Amino acid sequence: MEILFLGTAGARYVVAKQFRASGGLLFFVNGEITLIDPGPGTLVYLSKNRINPERIKNIIVTHKHLDHSADLNIICDALTEGGFKRRGKLFITEEALKEGILLPYLRDNLEEIHLLKEHENYCSGALQFKTTCKLVHNAENYGVQFLLPSGKRLGLISDTAYFEELKREFEGCDYLIMNLVRFEAKEGVLHLSVEDAKRLLSYLKPEITIITHFGMTMLRSKPSLVAKTMSEELGLKVISAFDNMRVSLM
């Protein structure tokens, strides 16, 4: 399995200024491509990486916010060749679908649309995953555990405030991708901070953790330095993602 970070921007200011790209993630599993959270500019970043959107088999939108969904419509139009080819499976929250982040005329162009719900299992070809409980965020949002072909598990912690149940929801993950927007916690901001991340990782102890989706406080603190410090303090391998980074997992 290979992961391509099309973008590592989190929080609206970093996205609006494009201090980091905001194209979400690509998973390549047994020749199949899954796109996760197609934020602003995803189509452009796909082109820069010479990836034809028609090859995308699955799209996962963890929640409705624009930094996770802004390019959903153009991607759906591109992968279906303007509706001439019915293809692609979309996994999306009910809230996001009801609020219309996917234009109605595009819905019938997709092969299938599946609603994300708590603690459900999903399968599409080589892609197998299950959702966590609902995360603590100001939108319907779920974490995801992917079952890799090797039998190992990869957890994706999308945008959320810290809550104790997170530990149990991602228990048993061999690898972890974590949206780490904040360097320090801020009252009323429903995103993880570095201290939150340390609490989680000291309990979960994954083989590899990749932090991404950075806000301004993280960028000012230099994500690579934050990852290095966390690795040294926790005795774990923590990597800071950067735009267009590729990672292979066994």
C-alpha positions in Angstrom: 0.0 0.0 0.0 1.2 3.5 -0.8 -0.1 6.8 0.5 0.3 10.1 -1.4 -0.3 13.3 0.6 -1.7 15.6 -2.0 -1.9 18.3 0.7 -1.1 18.9 4.4 -3.1 22.1 5.1 -5.5 22.2 8.0 -7.6 25.1 9.3 -9.1 27.7 7.0 -6.3 30.3 7.1 -3.6 27.9 6.0 -6.0 26.6 3.2 -7.1 30.1 2.1 -3.5 31.3 1.9 -2.3 28.0 0.5 0.7 27.9 2.8 0.3 24.2 2.4 -1.6 22.4 -0.3 -5.1 21.2 0.5 -5.7 18.1 -1.7 -6.3 15.4 0.9 -4.9 11.9 0.7 -4.6 9.2 -2.0 -4.4 5.5 -1.1 -3.0 3.0 -3.6 -4.1 -0.5 -2.7 -3.5 -3.4 -5.2 -3.7 -1.0 -8.1 -6.9 0.7 -6.9 -7.0 4.4 -6.0 -9.0 5.8 -3.1 -9.2 9.6 -2.6 -9.8 10.9 0.9 -11.1 14.4 1.7 -10.8 16.2 -1.6 -10.1 19.8 -0.4 -9.5 22.9 -2.5 -7.2 22.3 -5.4 -7.3 18.5 -5.5 -7.9 18.3 -9.2 -4.8 20.5 -9.8 -2.6 18.5 -7.4 -3.7 15.3 -9.2 -2.6 16.8 -12.5 0.7 17.9 -11.0 1.3 14.3 -9.9 0.2 13.0 -13.3 -2.7 11.0 -11.9 -5.7 10.7 -14.1 -8.9 11.3 -12.0 -10.7 8.7 -14.1 -8.6 6.1 -12.3 -10.1 6.9 -8.9 -12.3 4.0 -7.7 -13.4 5.3 -4.3 -13.8 8.7 -2.6 -14.2 9.1 1.2 -15.4 12.4 2.6 -15.0 12.3 6.4 -17.1 15.5 6.9 -18.6 18.4 5.1 -16.1 21.2 5.8 -14.6 22.8 2.7 -11.0 21.9 3.5 -12.2 18.3 3.2 -14.8 18.5 0.4 -14.4 21.6 -1.8 -13.3 19.7 -4.9 -15.7 16.8 -4.6 -17.9 17.9 -7.5 -15.2 18.5 -10.0 -13.5 15.2 -9.1 -16.9 13.3 -9.5 -17.4 15.0 -12.8 -13.9 14.2 -14.0 -13.8 10.5 -12.9 -17.2 9.9 -14.7 -16.0 11.8 -17.8 -18.8 14.3 -17.4 -21.4 11.6 -16.7 -20.7 9.5 -19.8 -19.1 6.7 -17.7 -20.9 5.6 -14.6 -18.1 4.8 -12.1 -16.8 5.6 -8.7 -18.0 4.8 -5.2 -18.5 7.6 -2.7 -18.5 7.2 1.1 -19.9 10.3 2.8 -21.7 11.4 5.9 -25.5 11.8 5.8 -25.2 15.4 7.0 -22.8 16.3 4.2 -25.0 14.7 1.5 -28.2 16.4 2.9 -26.5 19.8 2.9 -25.7 19.4 -0.8 -21.9 19.4 -1.0 -22.4 16.9 -3.9 -24.5 18.6 -6.6 -27.7 16.6 -7.3 -27.0 16.2 -11.1 -23.8 14.4 -10.3 -25.2 11.8 -8.0 -26.6 9.4 -10.6 -23.2 9.5 -12.4 -21.5 7.6 -9.6 -21.7 3.9 -9.4 -22.6 3.9 -5.7 -23.1 6.3 -2.7 -22.7 4.9 0.8 -23.5 6.8 4.0 -20.9 6.7 6.8 -22.3 5.7 10.1 -20.8 4.8 13.5 -19.0 1.5 13.8 -19.9 0.2 10.4 -17.8 -1.9 8.0 -17.3 -1.0 4.4 -15.7 -2.8 1.4 -15.0 -1.8 -2.2 -12.6 -4.1 -4.0 -9.3 -4.0 -2.2 -10.5 -1.2 0.1 -11.7 -2.4 3.5 -12.4 -0.1 6.4 -14.6 0.5 9.4 -15.7 3.7 11.1 -15.2 4.8 14.7 -17.7 6.4 16.9 -18.7 10.0 16.0 -15.8 12.4 16.6 -16.1 15.6 18.7 -16.3 18.2 16.0 -18.8 20.8 14.7 -19.9 18.5 11.9 -20.8 14.8 11.6 -17.4 13.2 11.4 -15.9 9.8 11.9 -12.4 8.3 12.3 -11.5 5.4 10.1 -9.6 2.1 10.5 -8.3 0.6 7.2 -7.5 -3.1 6.9 -4.4 -3.4 4.8 -3.7 -6.4 2.5 -0.9 -7.4 4.9 -3.5 -7.7 7.7 -2.2 -4.7 9.5 -4.4 -1.7 10.4 -4.1 1.9 9.5 -6.0 4.5 11.6 -7.0 7.9 10.3 -8.0 10.4 13.0 -9.9 13.2 11.2 -10.7 16.5 12.8 -11.7 16.2 16.4 -11.2 17.5 19.9 -9.6 15.1 22.3 -11.8 12.7 24.2 -10.9 9.6 26.2 -12.8 7.2 23.9 -10.4 8.0 21.1 -7.9 5.7 22.7 -10.2 2.7 22.5 -11.5 3.6 19.0 -8.0 3.3 17.6 -6.6 0.5 19.7 -4.8 -2.1 17.7 -3.7 0.2 14.9 -0.3 -0.6 13.6 -0.1 2.7 11.7 -1.7 6.1 12.4 -2.4 9.2 10.4 -3.4 12.1 12.6 -4.8 15.5 11.8 -2.9 17.7 14.1 -4.1 21.3 13.6 -3.0 22.9 16.8 0.3 23.2 18.6 -1.5 24.1 21.8 -5.1 23.6 22.7 -7.5 26.5 22.5 -10.8 26.8 24.3 -13.7 26.1 21.9 -11.5 24.9 19.0 -12.4 21.3 18.3 -9.0 20.1 17.0 -6.2 18.0 18.5 -3.1 19.7 20.0 0.4 18.3 20.4 -0.3 17.4 24.0 -3.5 15.6 22.9 -1.4 13.7 20.4 1.1 12.7 23.0 -1.6 11.3 25.3 -3.0 9.2 22.4 0.3 7.9 21.2 1.6 7.0 24.6 -1.4 4.7 24.9 -1.7 3.4 21.4 2.0 3.0 20.6 1.7 2.5 16.8 4.7 1.4 14.7 4.5 4.6 12.7 2.5 7.8 13.2 2.2 10.5 10.5 1.0 13.9 11.5 -0.7 16.2 8.9 -3.4 18.8 8.4 -1.5 21.6 10.0 -2.9 25.0 11.2 -0.8 28.1 11.6 0.4 27.4 15.1 1.8 24.1 13.9 3.5 25.7 10.9 5.1 28.3 13.1 6.4 25.6 15.4 7.8 23.6 12.4 6.0 20.3 12.0 9.2 18.4 11.3 10.7 19.6 14.6 7.4 18.8 16.5 7.5 15.2 15.1 11.2 14.8 16.0 10.5 16.0 19.6 7.5 13.7 19.9 9.6 10.8 18.6 12.3 11.4 21.2 9.9 12.0 24.1 7.7 9.0 23.4 10.2 6.5 22.0 8.0 6.1 18.9 8.4 6.8 15.2 6.5 10.0 14.4 6.8 11.5 10.9 5.7 15.0 9.7 3.9 14.9 6.4 4.7 17.3 3.6 3.0 18.1 0.4 3.4 15.3 -2.3 5.0 13.0 0.3 4.7 9.3 -0.6 4.8 6.6 2.0 4.7 2.8 1.5 3.3 0.6 4.3 3.5 -3.1 4.5 
